[in-house]
């Protein structure tokens, strides 16, 4: 048995196997650095946490996940269905407006809403002017947090479900209608089951974002697993306990991912190669149209327009104290870093998708799954996972140069942009990996096979056949990562090089100093730089 | 093709082996000219600081490299970087973190006459490993229309039944609450401190959330009568560009607790020289500069903080709140009791 195993390895081992191993190593080093810390056991406050806090953390996190899943499904699926199925004025604009809440970091939305409903805030001003008196509404609660996180993450569900509605279901819907099924029955019996894997895929992204949120939950006073990790790490001074908590979190996420794989099963979704034709959009009566506008308008107004208006007002109040030459440079730096890191991450995603495919060892075929791990870990934990191994590399380099060349080189990787880029690419690999993988699954395998049969190598077939076909998925992946990096905070805070700043860090600095109004201008810039790529993304999907 | 891999592999293995033999002799330092720079790891990110850094560069020709992050993360970073850390100076916004840095062996003792003169002894470390730069007091903000200062006395008094559902305070995750709790543990012992926290929790009008400004606004909005806040944020509120915030700041009175006894709890923002500072001389010069009369005046004016240098008066706004007796407790105690404080908060159910 053992002997046979070895012959298999000998037979199937090729250059791609080596490269697969290399890339797997590259991705998993930070993750396993963290996991290895698990064997050192939790700190002494572990029992204290279990006795006093764990129940609360778990309960809040579970409620948060359930609540957000429910709301994002409602917002995301309903609006996706409406823009794919019906024809109405401004439909094109609404299609991309539904994505833009993605450009606002959820902690900024949280701060904005708190300010909106605050004493002396806009809401009070409005109710007072209407004549209701200065009403107060407390948004800073668990249900408020659910609303905030849902309204800023539902576009993940919207995007993934719309893609299916547009391309996969046209023929089936027509068939269903021809056979006499009602619109409602068609939706629930045909459309939804087909779209389920994609919807759940989007939902997983939502859940991970929700689990990862720190800023909003902390400000709203809701104790979740992630705020607990920070508390154990920094307030209780026990990194080992923090890592223990994040390990539990990781397990939860793995279960989620596992469930998704399970429900997707071995279903083949390749039939959807744009052969469905375009869905014929229905035109509807005025009365019904009003309701549709309400449904798609709600997430746009509350997820984007309202926070933006509040931010514009605050920026107007604080413009002169915030805007400066330095601020402009910071904005340019943010763009540069995000662009570079997104490029790198997309490339890494492609490599980690294709290398295992090209290698013949079946053991390694599924190894690209590690790509999604990074997204499940809080940014701060990844930062540590990246720092520990690279510091030893750096120290080794220093000693080598010292001995052989008598040069004092200092840190080559640490404190430079390299470290930051590495950490970003690990953190957001899943964001790039999933859309590219989805695109690749939809590709007709025979195209590549034909190319290879005609004598082209794997790399060449990929470059000439698959890459052009995957163009849109890859650009989409790039854009998603770009927007995410523009918003990223904890990891950037820990790893950013000296004398370098990003807009998100700038906004955070103001906000953490309770200068929330001053944080508005950098936030608006993040949003503005996020919207343009998001609109591009929308165009890509429609093509 | 296969040979190329072999050569590559050999090269990697070879260089890896080389490393093992060379590890011992990396401690000695290069004796070059003194670099004209200083690297500052700081939790402070105020315009006043940037102004001072620029002034320091201009006066001394020493370039200031700034790394901004939360103190916790900076400490974590310094720990990981070890001897190779480029950090020269660590600046935090509370004493607890400085004590933590000292405990982790990240700072070094500094012998500076100027600093000993400029910073009072209770505001610096016993071993001169860190020095306070500014002070903030944790006071009680009360609703002017519902509370008279006569009703107020001490932090301990906040646990009294008269304040049932009247108190607003932020989460125990906040370092200023942790420091306050640490000082109560130091003065009254753990048992008393825990009972105090439990009773204050019962007196809260709502679950802790938001920041110090939010507590003040909630008082003015009538949600509660008292808020435990930092003087620094009241200053910020009163000078906000939003008229509603200024109004909120004007709606509260400021009470300095424990004036009959040990004095009002203060916390500091302070700096220390990193243990492995590559530019130690520059680092000392830098901290001396920040404690100088001129710099302290900038801190006092621009940032609503109390200066530590006795030669400098607080800003007019701060003076208008009156002078007060400070808790003379050694700030190192705050760091020492910090973890205990967090655990007691958890046990008392202070979120």
Interface residues (C-beta under 8 A of the other chain):
Chain A: X15 X18 X45 X48 X49 X52 X53 X114 X118 X119 X120 X121 X136 X138 X140 X218 X219 X220 X221 X222 X223 X227 X230 X231 X233 X234 X235 X236 X237 X239 X314 X317 X318 X321 X380 X384 X387 X388 X391 X394 X395 X396 X398 X399 X400 X402 X403 X404 X408 X410 X411 X414 X415 X493 X494 X496 X498 X499 X501 X505 X509 X512 X513 X514 X515 X517
Chain B: X1 X5 X15 X18 X19 X22 X23 X25 X26 X30 X39 X45 X46 X47 X65 X66 X67 X68 X69 X70 X72 X73 X76 X77 X80 X81 X82 X84 X86 X100 X171 X173 X178 X206 X207 X208 X209 X210 X211 X212 X213 X214 X217 X218 X220 X221 X233 X236 X240 X241 X242 X243 X244 X245 X247 X248 X338 X339 X342 X343 X346 X347 X351
